[in-house]
Amino acid sequence: MVAKSCTHICGESSPGIGEAGKTGEWRTSRPVIDPGKCIPAKRGKPSCFICWLYCPEALISKTIPVQIDLEYCKGCGICMYVCPAQAISMVNEGEFCSEQDGLNRS
């Protein structure tokens, strides 16, 4: 086998996790995954992962179950819009704050 010489200039880039910093603190909505609807979780094998493909911050794991790094998630909702199974919903961040407050008071 002979190596080919290529004179084309090529570049490849991919997003780095959290390039904008820990943006989860100022997010107004957070993505919540329903594992009962998520195609990889239901099938128990790698499939779909369209949310992973479209996440602009590369915060979605390509694992089963799918996980989202909420420390860096901006809450853009792209994952929800591209999910063919409608397994991701955007939930108001205030709902999680009030749940945490209730847990801390007891």
Secondary structure, 3 states (H helix, E strand, C coil): CCCCCCCCCCCCCCCCCCCCCCHHHHCCEEEEECCCCCHHHHHCCCCCCHHHHHCCCCCECCCCCCCECCCCCCCCCHHHHHCCCCCEEEEEHHHHHHHHHHHHHC
